[in-house]
Amino acid sequence: MDEHNKSNDKVKWDHVNKWIQREGLITKWKAYGMPEAQDPFSSRFVDVAPMPIWDIPPKIMISTAITGAFFSKRSNPNQPITPDEIRQSAEECILAGAPNIHIHVRDDSGYNVLDADRFRQVIEPLRKKYPEVTFDGCLVAVNQEESDAMAPTMDTMLFDALPVNTTALCCGDSMFFKAPHVVIGKAKLVESRGLKPLIAVYTDGDIDNARRFLIESGVVSKPYSWLVLPAMPGCSPMHNPKQMIEGLMRMVNSIRDIDPEAFIVVCAAGRASTYLATLAILMGLHVRIGMEDTVWPYPHKDEIITSNAEQFKRIKLIAELHGRELMTPSEYRVSQGMPSKSRYQELHNA
């Protein structure tokens, strides 16, 4: 006997058929709200909206992270590595409408480097052509020379904001650890130069580190801005839709417990990529996309991203299809409490 017939054996058909013969298949229906059967905007009985408007910000900020520190041309032949490639990719995104660009630079061997001159090569021409666009960048020092270069690189005023990672994890096959004095000291450097610290978190523990070392300590100032970067190896795992949904909800709720008004940017990272960005859009959050955080546009295919602009346009379209309009650079500045002009413009009388 098949499963369907087994299920039918549990139905008391004699009683069911008796009532069908008496009353047919008529639905009991009485519309107390006439002349409308269901008014979507009001009720005949109470002055309360039957289906309230969701509290979703109509505007969305979509940042583009051009190259990052992780992926090489061996992983993705399209990865921007040289200053010219990084600048060109950034400009393509700006022309497509990106209000914010996140910059790393690489050395001649293709590895991440903290090098003020290379940052200038990438950002200065873009600053001059697109003064309204905001730039942030990752100044990660891996030796004493780069540590010494951190403050002078901030003093170039090429950046509007800088991430402060409150993390300790094995990302891929590498240890990525920021000791408390590094977290606190870097955040103080950023704040003291009038730049915006972006609190970057990869796991639940990072969120609590941010609470301890940056927020309740008073090191950073409101309004707080958060970068959420799960889905990479060693970060909050998102290897299937259930993990993705539950993981992002948990991280966002943990941030909201600390900072109810948090401005949260979710990085479209790892395999989750476009799906994770779409979930963030549905939740009313903001997103960062780009080749820093992933090589794949889709979690269920091995297709490789061909360009940052391609991925930016994809996510912009998804946001627009969900009724969310792209923030302008000036709107993003206002949301972050940034000055209307960059410090770079002020220094160069632009």
PyMOL commands that set and color helices and strands:
alter all, ss='L'
color gray80, all
select helices_A, chain A and resi 3-8+13-23+83-95+116-129+144-155+180-192+204-215+241-258+273-282+308-321+329-336+343-347
alter helices_A, ss='H'
color red, helices_A
select strands_A, chain A and resi 59-60+62-65+100-103+105-106+112-113+134-137+161-165+168-171+174-177+196-201+225-228+263-267+286-289+325-326
alter strands_A, ss='S'
color yellow, strands_A
deselect
rebuild
show_as cartoon
